[in-house]
Amino acid sequence: MESMEEETPRIGVFVCHCGINIGGVVNVPEVVEYAKKLPCVVYAEENLYTCSSEGISKIKEGIAKYNLNRVIVASCTPRTHEPLFRGACEEAGVNKYLFEMANIRDQCSWAHMHEPEGATEKAKDLVRMAVAKSRLLKPLEEPEIDVTPSALVIGGGISGMTAALCLSNQGFKVHIVEKEPELGGMLGHLYKLYPTMQDASESLNHVVNSVKSNKSIEVLTSTVVKQVKGFIGNFEVTVQKANDETANFEAGTIIVATGAPIFEPVGMYGYGEYDNVITQLRLEQLLKDGQLKKPESVVMIQCVGAREKEGRTYCSRICCMTAIKNALLIKDLHPDTDVYILFRELQTYGKHYEEHYRTAQDKGVKFVKYLQEKSPRVVSGKNGELTVNVYHALLNEELKIGSDLVVLSTPLIQHEDARELSQILKVPLGPDGFFFEVHVKLRPIDFATDGIYVCGTAHSPKDTPESVSQAFGVASRAAIPMALKRLRTEAITAVVHENLCSGCGTCVKLCPYGAIEKDEKGVARVTEVVCKGCGVCAATCPERAIEMRHFTSEQVMAQALAALGRTSA
Amino acid sequence: MTFEPRIVGFLCNWCSYAGADLAGVSRISYPTNIRIIRLMCSGRVEPVIVLETLAQGADGVLVMGCHIGDCHYISGNLYAERKINVLKKLLARTSLEVGRLRLEWVSASEGGRFAELVKDFVEQIKALGPSPLAGDKPDKNILAGVLAAKAAAEDFRLRLLVGREKTMIDDGNVYGEKVSEEELDKILNEVIDTEFVRNRIYLLVKEKPLSVKELSERLDLDSKTVLRHVVVMRRRGLITVDRVEGTSPLYTALEVGR
């Protein structure tokens, strides 16, 4: 590799006609003749289709015959054809990063079909720019890493356990780290699940037993993650038990399934002040334990501390259905109890959910729409009896509903210790406090950091079927690198010139992947397998001590000068 | 002969370069003036390279990246935006038109938008006319300004500030105090003013020794301001007294210390 760097560049240029796609507009022979005169170009030819098997052979022959150590194909876009041509170079013994493309089709002949002369001039310029860069290219290697076939699942609720089982079924070892003394998470506190009305414990116990009896799943309860070092395939995890004892193990992948508690609405609607103002979760426990004394009139208030104008702006997604379900459970126990649900908007979006809503209407649950700007008020009478005053938008009058039980639907929120975990894992939290995926649509359960995934309510409020679906999703995502056993990582990475680095730490903060840290000498060091090659650090470094491989400042500048018809200094 | 601008484009691989490909695939035509350099991310756009490209006579520089929120590298385009903002501030202090630099967001599906933006930018540059730095005889004064801007963009002080801008707004300074966009903009303007003038002084006295009075005439600045900069620059070992003519010391640039 070193000796190659010393070699004088011997560039071969292959200009493609692409049938008539390029050749019908651009004067290809003229471009070939032009290329031959450029510095370091020792060979140039035209091909009908450079990407055909004949064209590929021509490249390989050219490399052998003219002892080429750089190859340029002037054809279409590198976004589609670079891998093919790189492969040809590699097979002929030229490092694939010594290949460069000039896009004279998509960005030239196709865009300038009616200007053949201008297109031909532009094609020459693009070839000249490619030659300018090619001369400065360096061979690169893609680091290969081994992947430990073991996953860390943080959180032992339904999401974490489902993911763990799914991974163990595929033959991987799993550590579940749960901070509570028992597995189960939120589901352990619930009574019935909508819309099937089956016992939460029924679904949960089955999963808990499967996890406990599974030999490849190690469950660590009353334990938290204290430190995570390393990168995909090679995470070193330190956990701490309640008795402060620590333990270490390795993990190839990490799944965040830490769940979410509910918001405690202290100070809202008399919560914390009146005993008979409770949350839906508390109601669920009373129903589960059979301790709910028959109420005469129950008023449920939706969106308490959710969908606010600032702060918790999000919809908690589960509350509409939870209220409807709990209203139905009360109606089943006490058909003559009045149940009101005061809502802002009612969203029963899921499979069989709307039917559940209709059942509640049929059974006499009263739905009253309130306005955010005229929220209901809970007032207490002389003898402690409560009245809920609510402005009814359709009747345009204030209703006064006597109530002996007010139930507040509050959103799921992020755990207080989530920020600490996000820093340990170097993964972000969103503005709503929940763990933040890398792409909301295309990569909804991945973090930007390779090998770390998120599922369940740690990611955003969701109900059981949605959490379970995501758990299956992350298990499949995490299984990919572990099944491959070895990974090739990006060769186009940043590199720090230690002698220039002042240790200011600017790059450490701005790298979106946490790929840069200061080493024991106080200078920045890039963990190559974590670096994605965006080059933001290189463009920002105050000392200009960071170089971006394959897009070095020298290479980019040479291209720019070539574009202007000037030679690099 | 009609003026055909030479435009250099710096495009990110994932969105804008793909958008440019799509314009071609869709056979949407646009002027041939642009020469595109593919980078992995608009965040890779190095301010020094942009200024050097302009100094070398590009009639225009067009930087394109993914729309905000769509960056393949999460936040690279936000850093690009901050850098272009600083570049425009620097250019505004030179006599080269700020309009020769433009930043736009183009997604991979916006072939039409890409073509429209190129067309529009070519028109914009045609209206400005050829760059005074193009050709064999660049305007020396304007070039001196752009080179001073480039030197400022190479300077640790300005780069550190730009590199920390986003962190200072998002996470606050070392004391955890968040800095508002307005405050930061004010600081940025001050630093840019200072760095630009000092680099102009440095480049001027590098050519030949000059007095404060001569410098103030060349820079069209009052001598008090120039003197203040000269004092700091002397203390930092950037310039020194070459000789004294009459009662005026003439300053010259030092190679070391930069």
Chai-1 contact restraints between the chains, C-beta under 6 A:
chainA,res_idxA,chainB,res_idxB,connection_type,confidence,min_distance_angstrom,max_distance_angstrom,comment,restraint_id
A,T77,B,D21,contact,1.0,0.0,6.0,A-B,restraint_1
A,D106,B,D21,contact,1.0,0.0,6.0,A-B,restraint_2
A,D106,B,G24,contact,1.0,0.0,6.0,A-B,restraint_3
A,Q107,B,A20,contact,1.0,0.0,6.0,A-B,restraint_4
A,Q107,B,G24,contact,1.0,0.0,6.0,A-B,restraint_5
A,Q107,B,I36,contact,1.0,0.0,6.0,A-B,restraint_6
A,W110,B,G24,contact,1.0,0.0,6.0,A-B,restraint_7
A,W110,B,R27,contact,1.0,0.0,6.0,A-B,restraint_8
A,A111,B,A23,contact,1.0,0.0,6.0,A-B,restraint_9
A,A111,B,G24,contact,1.0,0.0,6.0,A-B,restraint_10
A,A111,B,S29,contact,1.0,0.0,6.0,A-B,restraint_11
A,A111,B,Y30,contact,1.0,0.0,6.0,A-B,restraint_12
A,H112,B,T32,contact,1.0,0.0,6.0,A-B,restraint_13
A,E115,B,T32,contact,1.0,0.0,6.0,A-B,restraint_14
A,G118,B,T32,contact,1.0,0.0,6.0,A-B,restraint_15
A,K122,B,T32,contact,1.0,0.0,6.0,A-B,restraint_16
A,D125,B,R35,contact,1.0,0.0,6.0,A-B,restraint_17
A,A448,B,I74,contact,1.0,0.0,6.0,A-B,restraint_18
A,T506,B,G163,contact,1.0,0.0,6.0,A-B,restraint_19
A,K509,B,T167,contact,1.0,0.0,6.0,A-B,restraint_20
A,P512,B,Y73,contact,1.0,0.0,6.0,A-B,restraint_21
A,P512,B,I74,contact,1.0,0.0,6.0,A-B,restraint_22
A,P512,B,S75,contact,1.0,0.0,6.0,A-B,restraint_23
A,G533,B,M40,contact,1.0,0.0,6.0,A-B,restraint_24
A,C534,B,M40,contact,1.0,0.0,6.0,A-B,restraint_25
A,C534,B,C41,contact,1.0,0.0,6.0,A-B,restraint_26
A,C534,B,G43,contact,1.0,0.0,6.0,A-B,restraint_27
A,C534,B,Y73,contact,1.0,0.0,6.0,A-B,restraint_28
A,C534,B,G76,contact,1.0,0.0,6.0,A-B,restraint_29
A,G535,B,M40,contact,1.0,0.0,6.0,A-B,restraint_30
A,G535,B,C41,contact,1.0,0.0,6.0,A-B,restraint_31
A,G535,B,R44,contact,1.0,0.0,6.0,A-B,restraint_32
A,V536,B,G43,contact,1.0,0.0,6.0,A-B,restraint_33
A,V536,B,G76,contact,1.0,0.0,6.0,A-B,restraint_34
A,V536,B,Y79,contact,1.0,0.0,6.0,A-B,restraint_35
A,A539,B,R44,contact,1.0,0.0,6.0,A-B,restraint_36
A,A539,B,E46,contact,1.0,0.0,6.0,A-B,restraint_37
A,T540,B,G163,contact,1.0,0.0,6.0,A-B,restraint_38
A,P542,B,F156,contact,1.0,0.0,6.0,A-B,restraint_39
A,P542,B,R159,contact,1.0,0.0,6.0,A-B,restraint_40
A,P542,B,L160,contact,1.0,0.0,6.0,A-B,restraint_41
A,P542,B,G163,contact,1.0,0.0,6.0,A-B,restraint_42
A,F551,B,L39,contact,1.0,0.0,6.0,A-B,restraint_43
A,S553,B,E46,contact,1.0,0.0,6.0,A-B,restraint_44
A,V556,B,I49,contact,1.0,0.0,6.0,A-B,restraint_45
A,M557,B,I49,contact,1.0,0.0,6.0,A-B,restraint_46
A,Q559,B,I37,contact,1.0,0.0,6.0,A-B,restraint_47
A,A560,B,V8,contact,1.0,0.0,6.0,A-B,restraint_48
A,A560,B,T53,contact,1.0,0.0,6.0,A-B,restraint_49
A,A563,B,V8,contact,1.0,0.0,6.0,A-B,restraint_50
A,A563,B,R35,contact,1.0,0.0,6.0,A-B,restraint_51
A,L564,B,R6,contact,1.0,0.0,6.0,A-B,restraint_52
A,L564,B,Q56,contact,1.0,0.0,6.0,A-B,restraint_53
A,L564,B,G57,contact,1.0,0.0,6.0,A-B,restraint_54
A,L564,B,A58,contact,1.0,0.0,6.0,A-B,restraint_55
A,R566,B,Q56,contact,1.0,0.0,6.0,A-B,restraint_56
